[in-house]
Amino acid sequence: MRQPPNTAKAVIAALTAAFPDLPPALQAAARHIIDHPREVGVQSMRALAAKTSVHPNAFVRLARQIGFDGYEEMRERFRDFVVAGDDLGGFRDRARWLQEMAAKGGSAAILSEMAAAVADNVERGFRTQDVAQLEKACDAILRAGHVYVLGLGAVYDLAHQFWYVTRMAFGHIVPIPRHGSQPIDDLALVGQGDVLVALTFQPYRAEIMDAVRLAKRRGARVIGVTDSVTSPLTREADQTLICPTHTPQFFQSHAAVVGLLETLVALLVARAGEEAQARIEAFHAERLAAGIYEEDPRLGALG
């Protein structure tokens, strides 16, 4: 009889090796364990199954697939992993790891500096958010006739991603500028009852500020997303959400901004209720019927 893996890392390696040949339900269970190993040791099988949208028995079958008698035996490996603070992603040894990498110099030192900066940005970005302000922004977006999401340069993709995800549930959110346009071209009809979500970070773009001022003159509400209370956007917007973007390099880190925008998406769907959920399900049913997905999106993340 095949010996089961004896550590959490070995379990993950075994699941990764077996993954291509697993049936879809077992792939969904395996993917969750591989991507979220710390949850395995602290959450029940039923809780994991609910998150993964598979029957709990899928986790039992998966455990047997790699040599265990049942799920609980496999889960024990992850309890040891949580207690021991294994190096699969815990924070206990982060400071030591950063120091060791910095001491090596060269590329290792750059990796250490970037890891420290990005982790700090994300932590501060979430810690400094006011839940009431986030809810206020979401309610303004949900009530609006049109919501224009504006970003330029490196920030354009952030605005586009926000639209790309929210369009599954909402039809009144659009990214600007569109191809071949200037921001003010796409705001020609902006007015009362509309919302402009404007993103700009140092050095602040003049075109963004011009668009903000236009929207304000027309009576639209402006929600700014920027990196400092000293940003000119904080002086013009009706509401501002601040996200740190510092790195030791010549470019900004937008990791915390991505986290904030993803949080807004989650809050929007939650506050919109069952209607938004139904739209998301219908959107993906059409995609599934058209053969767009390689696998059933109900067994994993939607993208």
Steps between C-alpha positions, in 0.01 A plus 500: 500500500625846409632705793312829549695829505635575849503883496274778376754593235510138384119490483499812284771354275298179460181689420683716249644194325162325491298808404489460117345152526240578767129534417362858517358481854825362638696761307294772670570349842870453423534855371357641821740299714798594282412871497377530861695245707455678832122468481521122494630470857253746654175455306266205472464291188146629455616860522764439233247317283260795524773740391595272212142422390555124507355218711700437821562145381726644229759575769476143630551359151787740443677388818467135397630587154842582648521215748310603814227289660280809526487876514575538872832320460600742226376796704733405787796591278368853474435532873869430551580755234295772673654431842854484364472818297628326187653709222203461263384851571489580872599841635691383806833477319445790261737741676776241513455415133513868400821549697662195346411608148623855560832367631555306178499821298435533128174359367420335834515840670268651239256215554512564874442873461209452262339234720521724806361803316210318334403317821507828694291678236232232498484481880481877544259530207246274668565615856439868422173451309181618665222246449235771508681691224526186286127439545428862412700469178324176408155645562581800280614266222188283530266801489673672207356523150845451350832426668813603311824338619801706393867406496790594273841351430593225742172557683287440190514124553376540858193690381444249221526204740246659735257534210579153364392336824207727592342471153397145592252645747447860393437657162546864592876496569734593212879548477641817348674624295394274218737431214572815302336729756604747762341473845290811445365355171342210687359735764312714249163391639594468867260672737301486821434148618826371350820399677860534388751265668838659427836337570827692502828464690823698513580672270133594470368518144365834382250327269350321798459821694345675198247218471424518872436874481274452196296235677467725805380793289236275347371391842637146503641343816875427500660215693878529496749219547849633568814454710512794740286749685717764329386385154312767301227241458415524871426870454267449205323169563184464706654194662855365494637151568871495581734212410880495555710428190859534628783279376879538524515491120425763236142380446194487725345184640128469433452183706307684772289680240405168341400375844283806559325473163437129548350579840270758340385239248421255781309765696307610192378149428417438866303824534320451167354171623347211309449695178877547459561133577246397237666721239841349573359147466326589172817664366707189560226265378516677163879474494489134593244427228721680246797277585713787629623313808745214504329373814176564684545836683278374782792279605742790542553875476310702243715682248 
